[in-house]
Amino acid sequence: MRALIDSNSAYQVVTVMKVDWDKFSDAPIVGELGVRNRATLVMFSGGEEVGRAVWETGAGAIESLFKSAVS
């Protein structure tokens, strides 16, 4: 993800937060966001969810989420 952010200055305004599933799978935020799987990426823009990828960790899927956040 770092390489993707570094490759496009538009993506540098996106804040990335990683949640350790092993430690926080039962945390309230996980339930509030409806995250049911370890490999879940949720992208927000302006406080609203603009995209989600579940079990899709390839660069293309992640870049799609970034594009949704900055457009």
N, C-alpha and C positions, 0 to 999 in steps of 0.2 A: 504494500500500500504506500510506503514511503516513496518508492521510485515513481509511482503514478502521480503522487502529489508534487514531487519535484519536477516532473516532466511538463506540468501545465500550471502556469501561475494562477489561473482561475480557481484551481482546486485548493490553493493554499489558504483560502478563506474558510474552508470547511474544517470544523473541529471534529476530531476522531476520538471516541471514547471506547476503550476496550474493557469488557467486563469478563472477569475470570469465571467461567461457568462452574468450575469445580468448587469455588468458594461462594458464589453468589446465585446459584441456580434457583434458590428459594427466596431471593430478595424480592421485595414488593415491586420494584421497577420491572422485573422480569415478567411478572404476572400482568402488570398494567399494560405492558407493550405486547403481550401475547406471544412472548418468545418461548417456543417449546423445544427447540433444538439447539445444541451446542454451537453449530456453525450457522449463526444467523447474523446478518448485517442489516441494520435499520438506518435509513438516511432521513434526516430532517432538514427542512428549510423553513425559516421563520416560525419555528416551533411546531410545524405540521409535518407529519410523515409524508415523504415524497417517493419512497421506494423501499423495497425489502428484497433481500436475497437469502434463501435458505438452502444450505448445502451447495451454494454456488460461490466458490472462492477464487475462481479464475479472474485474471486481469480484466477481461471483457465485461464480466458481470459487475465487478466493482466499479469500473469506469462508468458503466451505465448509471449506477447509483450517484456517482459524483456529478455526472452531467445533469441528472434530475435535480440535484441540490443547487446547482449554480445557474440553471436556466430560468 
